[in-house]
Amino acid sequence: MSVVGVWRIPFAESLGPEIYQTISASSLENHFSRNTTSDPLKSIVMGIAFDYAPARPQHIDDILNGLDRYNPETTTVFQDYVTQQCEDRTYDCYANLALLKLYQFNPHLLRDETVTNILTKSLTVFPSPDFSLCLHLLPSYILNPTASTSSTNPTPGDAPLSEAVTKLNVLNNLLSAAKYREFWQTLDKDDLYADLIADVGGFEELMRVRIAVTVGQSCREVERGVLEGWLSLTGPPFEHFIREVCGWGTDETKGGKGGMVVIPINKENEAKGTVVKEEVKFDQFARVIRRAYEQPA
């Protein structure tokens, strides 16, 4: 039995050129110093302040905190920033929502590719509600194309924006339902998904990290075969991921073929008994008892 008692899941916003990196507990505490919790693992799961992005350029921060945030001329700046996020593997939900709000006010400036990139990036930080937040800022004709004759003009050969959004929403629903095996199967069976995630660097790696975070939050042991399906990995890549990236171990004496993957105890997956204690004074029942002895009128 080999169990490594170290948690090495990285936070999506801090991923640099190396998609996986080992982060110590002390560095996590420093990184999440602006968060309301001092627990580094909980910070990874819960995220940090909504409007905080460590990799946000200064000129983007100035726009978001000024009146230029609602200036249509800043649309191109935000669009370039979305492209930068996809290439650098960073993420800034606050800036992306600001761009979608500009699209609401100026629908003629909307770019299909930018919208799908924003939605795809928001999937990489599940189980946060970012995808839903972005989805609710899209025009109704995109979410429900049959209710309106309006439509965008997709590039020849590309699917309409409404179809792309619908397909991304399917992925989001599978993730929300913890159907991770079905998520990978759906992602692989349609060429449109390959086009949608092509611009987002390290998409599959980021999704595996997020799935591992949720698994580590809720489980202590998982059958190897089940976890392989959840991560869409087998063989040496799977071994490398669970040991080097996650810091998990295996126990081949348990479970079926391949044994069990053992996850170290943390504050989220530790079983704790809950004792509910209530203090009720007798005086609080005095009126009820008095009514019981009163004679009917």
C-alpha positions in Angstrom: 0.0 0.0 0.0 1.4 3.4 -1.0 -0.3 6.6 0.1 1.2 10.0 -0.4 -0.2 12.5 2.1 0.4 15.6 0.0 -2.2 17.7 -2.0 -0.8 19.0 -5.2 -3.8 20.1 -7.2 -3.1 23.5 -8.7 -5.5 26.4 -9.0 -6.6 27.1 -12.6 -5.8 30.8 -12.5 -2.2 30.3 -11.4 -1.3 27.8 -14.1 1.6 28.9 -16.2 3.3 27.3 -19.2 3.6 24.1 -17.2 0.0 22.9 -16.8 0.7 21.1 -13.6 2.8 22.5 -10.8 3.4 21.6 -7.2 2.2 24.2 -4.8 3.1 24.0 -1.1 0.5 24.9 1.6 2.4 28.0 2.6 2.5 29.3 -1.0 -1.2 28.6 -1.3 -1.9 30.6 1.8 0.1 33.5 0.4 -1.6 33.2 -3.0 -5.1 33.3 -1.4 -4.4 35.9 1.2 -7.3 38.0 -0.1 -9.7 35.2 0.3 -12.1 34.9 3.3 -10.7 31.4 4.3 -7.3 30.5 5.6 -7.6 26.9 4.4 -5.6 26.5 1.2 -7.4 23.4 0.0 -10.8 25.1 0.6 -9.5 28.1 -1.3 -8.9 25.9 -4.3 -12.4 24.6 -4.2 -14.2 27.8 -3.3 -12.0 30.1 -5.3 -11.0 33.7 -4.4 -12.7 37.1 -4.5 -15.0 37.3 -7.5 -13.3 40.3 -9.1 -9.7 39.3 -8.3 -7.4 37.8 -11.0 -3.7 37.6 -10.2 -2.7 37.7 -13.9 -4.9 40.6 -14.9 -2.9 43.4 -16.7 -3.0 46.8 -15.3 -4.7 48.4 -18.3 -7.6 45.9 -18.0 -7.9 46.6 -14.3 -8.1 50.4 -15.0 -10.9 49.8 -17.5 -12.9 47.6 -15.1 -12.6 50.2 -12.3 -13.5 53.2 -14.5 -16.1 54.5 -16.8 -14.4 53.0 -19.9 -15.9 49.7 -18.8 -19.1 50.7 -20.6 -17.3 52.3 -23.6 -17.9 50.3 -26.8 -14.4 51.1 -28.0 -13.0 48.9 -25.2 -14.6 45.8 -26.8 -11.6 45.1 -28.9 -9.3 45.4 -25.8 -11.4 42.8 -23.9 -11.6 40.5 -26.9 -7.8 40.5 -27.2 -7.6 39.8 -23.4 -9.9 36.8 -23.9 -7.5 35.5 -26.6 -4.6 36.1 -24.2 -6.3 34.1 -21.5 -6.8 31.2 -23.8 -3.1 31.2 -24.8 -1.6 31.9 -21.4 -4.0 29.5 -19.5 -5.1 32.2 -17.2 -8.7 33.2 -16.4 -10.5 36.4 -15.5 -14.3 35.9 -15.0 -14.9 39.6 -14.1 -13.4 40.9 -17.3 -15.2 38.3 -19.4 -18.5 39.2 -17.9 -17.8 42.9 -18.6 -17.3 42.0 -22.3 -20.5 40.0 -22.4 -22.3 43.0 -20.9 -20.8 45.2 -23.6 -22.2 42.8 -26.2 -25.6 43.2 -24.6 -25.5 47.0 -25.1 -23.8 46.7 -28.5 -25.0 43.5 -30.2 -23.5 44.5 -33.5 -20.0 44.1 -31.9 -20.6 40.5 -30.8 -18.0 37.9 -32.0 -19.0 34.3 -32.1 -15.5 33.0 -31.5 -15.0 35.2 -28.4 -18.3 34.2 -26.9 -17.6 30.4 -27.3 -14.0 30.9 -25.9 -15.4 32.7 -22.8 -17.9 29.9 -22.2 -15.3 27.2 -22.8 -12.9 28.9 -20.3 -15.7 29.1 -17.7 -16.0 25.3 -17.9 -12.4 25.0 -16.7 -13.3 26.5 -13.3 -16.3 24.3 -12.5 -18.0 23.7 -10.0 -18.1 27.5 -9.8 -21.2 29.2 -11.3 -19.2 31.1 -13.9 -20.7 29.3 -16.9 -24.2 30.1 -15.8 -23.3 33.7 -15.2 -21.9 34.0 -18.7 -24.8 32.1 -20.2 -27.4 34.5 -18.7 -25.7 37.5 -20.3 -26.2 36.1 -23.8 -29.0 37.4 -26.0 -32.2 35.4 -26.1 -32.0 34.6 -29.8 -28.8 32.7 -29.1 -30.2 30.7 -26.2 -33.5 30.1 -27.9 -33.0 30.5 -31.7 -36.5 29.2 -32.6 -38.1 32.2 -30.8 -36.6 34.8 -33.1 -35.5 35.2 -36.7 -32.4 37.1 -35.6 -29.1 35.2 -36.0 -25.4 35.8 -36.3 -23.5 35.2 -39.4 -21.2 32.3 -38.8 -18.1 31.7 -40.8 -18.6 29.2 -43.6 -18.1 25.7 -42.3 -18.7 26.7 -38.7 -21.8 25.9 -36.7 -24.1 28.7 -35.7 -23.4 30.3 -32.4 -26.6 29.0 -30.8 -25.7 25.4 -31.6 -22.2 25.9 -30.1 -23.7 27.4 -27.0 -26.2 24.5 -26.7 -23.4 21.9 -27.0 -21.3 23.7 -24.4 -24.3 23.8 -22.1 -24.6 20.0 -22.5 -21.0 19.7 -21.2 -21.8 22.0 -18.3 -24.8 19.9 -17.3 -22.8 16.7 -17.4 -20.2 18.3 -15.1 -22.8 19.6 -12.8 -24.3 16.1 -12.5 -20.8 14.6 -11.8 -21.2 12.5 -15.0 -17.5 12.7 -15.8 -17.2 9.6 -17.9 -20.1 10.8 -20.1 -18.5 14.2 -20.2 -15.4 12.8 -21.9 -17.4 10.5 -24.2 -19.5 13.5 -25.3 -16.4 15.6 -25.9 -14.8 13.0 -28.1 -17.8 11.9 -30.2 -18.4 15.3 -31.9 -15.9 17.2 -34.1 -17.6 20.5 -33.2 -16.4 20.1 -29.6 -12.8 19.8 -30.9 -13.3 23.1 -32.7 -14.8 24.8 -29.6 -11.9 23.8 -27.3 -9.1 24.3 -29.9 -8.4 27.9 -28.9 -8.3 27.1 -25.1 -4.8 25.9 -24.3 -4.7 23.0 -21.9 -8.4 22.5 -21.8 -8.4 18.7 -21.1 -5.6 19.1 -18.5 -7.5 21.8 -16.7 -10.7 19.7 -16.7 -8.8 16.7 -15.2 -7.5 19.0 -12.4 -11.0 20.3 -11.6 -12.5 16.8 -11.6 -9.7 15.6 -9.3 -10.5 18.5 -7.0 -14.1 17.5 -6.7 -13.2 13.8 -6.3 -10.8 14.7 -3.5 -13.4 16.8 -1.8 -16.0 13.9 -1.7 -14.1 10.6 -1.7 -11.5 8.8 0.4 -11.1 5.8 -1.9 -12.1 5.2 -5.6 -11.8 2.1 -7.7 -9.1 2.6 -10.3 -11.3 1.7 -13.2 -13.9 4.2 -12.1 -11.3 7.0 -11.7 -9.8 6.2 -15.1 -13.1 6.8 -16.7 -13.6 10.0 -14.7 -10.2 11.3 -15.8 -10.1 9.7 -19.3 -6.6 8.4 -18.6 -5.1 5.0 -18.4 -1.7 3.4 -18.0 1.4 5.5 -17.3 -0.4 8.9 -17.8 -2.9 7.9 -15.2 -0.2 6.8 -12.8 1.7 10.1 -13.3 -1.4 12.2 -12.7 -2.6 10.6 -9.5 0.8 10.3 -8.0 2.8 13.3 -9.2 0.0 15.8 -9.8 -2.5 14.9 -7.1 -0.3 13.2 -4.6 -2.6 10.3 -4.2 -1.7 6.6 -3.7 -3.0 3.2 -4.6 -3.9 0.0 -2.6 -4.0 -3.1 -4.8 -5.3 -5.3 -2.0 -8.7 -3.6 -2.2 -11.4 -3.4 -4.8 -11.4 -5.2 -8.1 -8.9 -5.2 -11.0 -6.3 -2.5 -10.4 -7.1 -2.0 -6.8 -8.2 1.3 -5.2 -6.9 4.8 -5.5 -6.5 6.2 -2.0 -7.0 9.9 -1.3 -5.4 11.5 1.8 -7.7 12.8 4.4 -8.5 16.5 4.1 -11.1 18.8 5.7 -13.6 18.2 2.9 -13.5 14.3 2.8 -13.0 13.6 6.5 -16.0 11.9 8.1 -17.1 13.9 11.1 -20.1 13.3 13.4 -22.4 16.3 13.8 -24.0 16.9 17.2 -27.0 19.2 17.2 -27.6 20.7 20.6 -30.6 22.8 21.4 -31.4 24.5 24.7 -35.1 25.1 25.3 -36.2 26.5 28.6 -39.3 25.4 30.4 -40.7 28.9 30.5 -41.0 28.8 26.7 -43.7 26.1 27.1 -45.5 27.8 29.9 -48.2 29.2 27.7 -48.8 25.9 25.9 -49.1 24.0 29.2 -51.4 26.7 30.7 -53.7 26.5 27.6 -54.0 22.7 28.1 -55.6 23.2 31.6 -57.9 26.0 30.6 -61.6 25.2 30.4 -63.3 25.7 27.0 -65.5 28.8 26.8 
